[in-house]
């Protein structure tokens, strides 16, 4: 079964948006105060960056490990034009 490749940019931006909305929700609920929100923003960016690096490394490892030419699709099943 062929899976859709992960778009690392969309993954990182989605995690950043989720972190921003999560820190807003925690602040609005009164769980964290303003001083703690200052630490949540950089922490959220670091977590999103690490997730992006892991996804990028996994994508490159998978594409070069399985096919020596670097392509990730099967030429025999590609549509003919």
N, C-alpha and C positions, 0 to 999 in steps of 0.2 A: 504494500500500500504506500502510495506517495503522499507525503505530507506537505502542507504549505510552508514555505520558509518563513522564519520569524523576521519581521522588520524591526531592527534594533531601535531605530529612531522612534517608531510608534510605541514600542515597549517603554522606553525611557520617559518619553513625554507623558504617557499614561500614568506611570508611577509618580512622576512629579505632580501631575494634576491630582492624583489620589492623595498624595502627601499634603498638598496645599489644602484641599477640601477637608481632609482629616484633621489637620491642625486647627483649621477654622472651626470645625465642629467641636473639637475638644475645648477650644477657647470660649466658644459661645455657650457651651454647657457648663462652664465654670470649673472644669476638671483641671485645667492648667491656667496659670496666669501669664501675664505678658513677658515676664523674665524667662519663663520656661519655653515660651513660643520662640524666643530668639535662638534657643538651642535646637528646637525641632526642625527649623528650616534647613540649616546646614546638614543636620543628620539625615533628613529626607533626601537631600541632593546627593550625599555620599552613598546612601543605599541605592538610589536610582542609578547612579553611575556604576556602582559595582555590579548591579544586575545587568546593565548594558554591556559591561566588559565580559561578563560570564556568557551572556547570550551571543555576543560577537565571537568569542573564542570557540564556543560550542558549534556555531554555524560554520566557521572556517575549518574546524577540525573535522566535522562531518563531511563537508564538501571536498576536502583534499584527501581524506582517508578512503572514501568509497570510490572515487573516480580520479584516475591520474591526470586527466585532461583539465580538471577543474570545473567541468560542467556538471550540473546536478539533474539533468533530465535525460530521458531515454530517447535516443535518436530514432530508434525503430518505430516508436509509437507517436512521433511528432506528426502533426497534420501536414499534408502535402499541399503546397500552394501552386 
